[in-house]
Amino acid sequence: MLPGRVATTPAQAREVATELGVPVVVKAQVKTGGRGKAGGVRPAPGPSSAEETARDILGMDIKGHVARSVLVEAAQVVTDEFYLAFLLDRAERTFIVMCSAAGGMDIEEVAATRPEALVKLPVDPVEGIGAEDARRLAAQAGLPAQVIEPAAEAIVRLWQVFKREDATLVEVNPLAATSDGRIIALDGKVTLDDNAAFRQPDHEALADKASEDPLEAAAKAKDLNYVKLDGSVGIIGNGA
C-alpha cells in the first residue's frame, strides 16, 4: 500500500498533498467500480493541483454513488499492471481466484474479448491457497518471472483477507510491479457477506450511512431485504 489519507474537502486534500511532499493521485471514495473511466481517479503533481482536482471530484456522481470523500495517495511509477481477485462463484458454488497479466481499467474488456488472458481456478475453502499454488497461478497468468515470488506472497495474503473478513469479493486492480521488483496494490475493492455480519462486529463501523438509501436502511434495521430501483414497478421475492 502507498502512503495517503482520506480528505473530505479540497483544503484537506491540499493539506495531505503538502504533507506527502510528492506527486499524488486523487481517488473518489465510492462503493462501485469504474471510477477511473468515470474521471474519479486523477493525478495531481502538487498541493494546488490536488486541491483543484478534489474540488472537481467531490460531489461527482459515479454510477449513482456520490463522492463525499477522496483518497489522496502518493503517486507511484510502475512497470506492469496485473489483476488479482478472490470471489464467491455462486453458479459453481465455490470460491475462485482470478489472475491476469493484463490489469488496469480495461479488465472487463479483457475478460470479454480475451478470456484466455484471465486465469480462473477454484479454491478449496478449507485448504485455501498456499505459496506453491500461488506461484503456479502467477506463472500460469503470465506474470514476469522477476515478480512471481512477491506476487505469490500477495496472492496468499489476499486469500487470508478474503477468508478472515467473510468477503464475497476481494479485488486488486491494478496489482502493480515497480522497477525494483516490488508488488504494490494500487487500487482495490471489497464486498462483504452481510450473512456473516453476526460474527464480524467490526464491519458495522465501515458502513457509509450518509450514502445509504433511507428506505433500504429502514428495511435493513428490521432484517428485511429491500433494494430501491428506478421506475414504478416493484418486485416481491418470496423464497425460492
C-alpha positions in Angstrom: 0.0 0.0 0.0 1.1 3.6 -0.6 1.1 6.5 1.9 -2.0 8.6 1.8 -5.0 9.9 3.7 -8.8 10.5 3.1 -9.9 14.0 2.6 -13.5 15.4 2.7 -12.8 18.9 1.5 -10.5 20.4 -1.2 -8.5 22.2 1.6 -7.9 18.8 3.3 -6.7 17.3 0.0 -4.2 20.2 -0.3 -3.0 19.6 3.2 -2.5 15.8 2.6 -0.6 16.5 -0.6 1.6 19.0 1.2 2.4 16.5 4.0 3.3 13.8 1.4 5.6 16.2 -0.5 5.4 14.2 -3.7 3.1 14.0 -6.7 -0.2 12.4 -5.7 -3.3 10.6 -7.2 -6.7 11.8 -6.0 -9.3 9.0 -5.9 -13.0 9.2 -5.4 -14.2 7.1 -2.5 -17.3 5.4 -3.7 -18.6 1.9 -3.4 -18.5 1.0 -7.1 -16.0 0.1 -9.8 -15.2 2.0 -12.9 -14.0 5.1 -11.1 -11.1 5.7 -13.4 -13.2 5.6 -16.6 -15.7 8.0 -14.9 -13.0 10.5 -14.1 -12.9 9.8 -10.4 -9.2 8.9 -10.3 -6.8 11.7 -11.4 -3.1 12.6 -10.9 -2.1 15.8 -9.3 1.5 17.0 -9.4 1.3 19.2 -6.3 -0.8 20.6 -3.5 -2.6 23.3 -5.5 -3.4 20.7 -8.2 -4.6 18.2 -5.6 -7.0 20.9 -4.2 -8.4 21.7 -7.6 -8.8 18.0 -8.5 -10.5 17.2 -5.2 -12.9 20.1 -5.9 -13.8 18.6 -9.2 -14.3 15.0 -7.9 -16.1 15.8 -4.6 -19.8 15.7 -5.3 -19.3 13.7 -8.5 -21.9 11.1 -9.2 -20.3 7.8 -10.3 -22.9 5.1 -11.2 -25.4 6.5 -8.7 -22.8 6.9 -5.9 -21.9 10.4 -4.8 -18.2 11.0 -4.0 -18.2 12.6 -0.5 -14.5 12.0 0.2 -11.3 11.3 -1.8 -8.2 9.4 -1.1 -5.1 11.5 -1.6 -2.3 9.0 -2.2 1.4 9.2 -3.2 1.8 8.5 -7.0 3.9 5.6 -8.0 5.7 4.9 -11.2 5.1 1.2 -12.2 6.4 -1.1 -14.9 3.5 -3.5 -15.2 -0.1 -3.7 -14.1 -1.8 -7.1 -13.2 -5.2 -8.2 -12.0 -6.0 -10.3 -8.9 -9.2 -11.3 -7.2 -10.9 -13.8 -5.0 -14.6 -14.2 -5.2 -17.6 -16.4 -4.5 -18.8 -18.1 -7.7 -22.5 -18.7 -6.9 -23.1 -20.7 -10.1 -20.3 -23.1 -9.3 -20.9 -22.9 -5.5 -17.3 -22.4 -4.7 -14.6 -19.8 -4.2 -12.4 -18.9 -7.2 -9.2 -16.9 -7.7 -8.7 -14.9 -10.9 -5.4 -13.5 -12.1 -4.2 -11.8 -15.2 -1.1 -10.1 -16.6 -3.4 -7.6 -18.3 -4.6 -5.5 -15.3 -5.8 -1.9 -15.3 -9.1 -0.2 -16.1 -9.9 -2.4 -19.1 -10.0 -5.7 -17.3 -13.7 -6.1 -18.2 -12.8 -5.8 -21.9 -10.0 -8.3 -21.4 -12.5 -10.8 -19.9 -14.9 -10.3 -22.7 -12.5 -10.3 -25.7 -9.5 -12.3 -24.4 -10.9 -14.7 -21.8 -7.8 -16.9 -22.1 -5.8 -14.0 -20.6 -7.8 -14.2 -17.3 -6.8 -17.4 -15.4 -9.6 -18.8 -13.1 -9.0 -21.5 -10.6 -11.3 -23.0 -7.9 -10.1 -22.6 -4.3 -10.9 -25.2 -1.6 -12.4 -23.2 1.3 -10.7 -25.4 3.9 -7.3 -25.9 2.3 -7.1 -22.4 0.8 -4.2 -21.4 -1.4 -0.6 -21.9 -0.4 2.7 -20.5 -1.6 3.3 -23.2 -4.2 -0.3 -22.9 -5.6 0.1 -19.1 -5.7 3.4 -19.3 -7.7 1.8 -21.7 -10.2 -1.2 -19.3 -10.6 1.1 -16.3 -11.1 3.2 -18.2 -13.7 0.1 -19.5 -15.5 -1.3 -16.0 -15.7 1.8 -14.8 -17.5 3.3 -12.6 -14.8 7.0 -11.8 -15.4 9.5 -14.2 -13.7 11.0 -11.5 -11.6 7.7 -10.8 -9.8 6.5 -14.4 -9.3 7.6 -14.5 -5.7 6.3 -11.2 -4.5 3.1 -11.8 -6.5 2.7 -15.2 -4.9 3.0 -13.6 -1.4 0.3 -11.1 -2.4 -2.0 -13.9 -3.5 -1.6 -15.8 -0.3 -2.2 -12.7 1.8 -5.2 -11.7 -0.2 -6.8 -15.1 0.3 -6.2 -14.7 4.1 -8.1 -11.4 4.0 -10.9 -12.8 1.9 -11.4 -15.7 4.3 -10.9 -13.8 7.6 -13.3 -11.0 6.7 -16.0 -13.2 5.3 -15.9 -11.5 1.9 -17.6 -12.4 -1.3 -15.1 -10.4 -3.4 -11.6 -9.0 -2.8 -10.2 -7.5 -5.9 -6.9 -5.7 -6.5 -6.8 -3.9 -9.9 -4.2 -3.0 -10.6 -1.7 -5.0 -8.7 1.4 -3.2 -10.0 5.1 -4.0 -10.3 7.8 -1.4 -9.7 11.2 -1.2 -11.4 12.9 -2.6 -8.2 10.8 -5.8 -8.2 8.2 -4.8 -5.6 4.5 -5.5 -5.9 2.0 -2.8 -4.8 -1.8 -2.8 -4.6 -2.7 0.5 -6.4 -6.5 0.0 -6.1 -8.9 -2.5 -4.6 -12.5 -3.4 -4.0 -14.0 -5.5 -1.2 -17.6 -6.9 -0.9 -18.5 -8.3 2.5 -21.0 -11.0 3.1 -24.0 -9.5 5.0 -25.0 -13.0 6.1 -21.7 -13.2 8.2 -22.3 -9.8 9.9 -23.1 -11.6 13.2 -19.5 -12.8 13.5 -17.9 -9.6 12.1 -19.0 -6.8 14.5 -16.1 -4.6 13.3 -17.7 -4.3 9.8 -20.5 -2.1 11.1 -18.0 0.8 11.5 -17.3 0.6 7.8 -20.9 1.3 6.8 -21.3 4.6 4.9 -24.5 5.8 6.5 -24.5 9.1 4.5 -24.8 7.3 1.2 -27.3 4.7 2.3 -30.8 5.0 0.9 -33.2 5.8 3.9 -35.8 3.1 2.8 -33.1 0.5 2.4 -31.7 1.4 5.8 -35.1 1.2 7.5 -35.7 -2.2 5.9 -32.3 -3.5 7.0 -33.0 -2.4 10.6 -36.0 -4.8 10.5 -34.0 -7.6 8.9 -35.7 -7.1 5.6 -34.0 -7.1 2.2 -35.1 -4.1 0.2 -33.5 -2.7 -3.0 -34.7 0.6 -4.4 -35.0 0.5 -8.2 -35.8 3.1 -10.8 -39.3 3.3 -12.3 -42.6 2.4 -10.8 -42.7 -1.4 -10.9 -41.9 -3.3 -7.7 -40.9 -6.9 -7.2 -41.7 -9.0 -4.1 -39.5 -12.1 -3.8 -41.0 -14.8 -1.5 -38.4 -17.5 -1.2 -37.0 -20.0 -3.7 
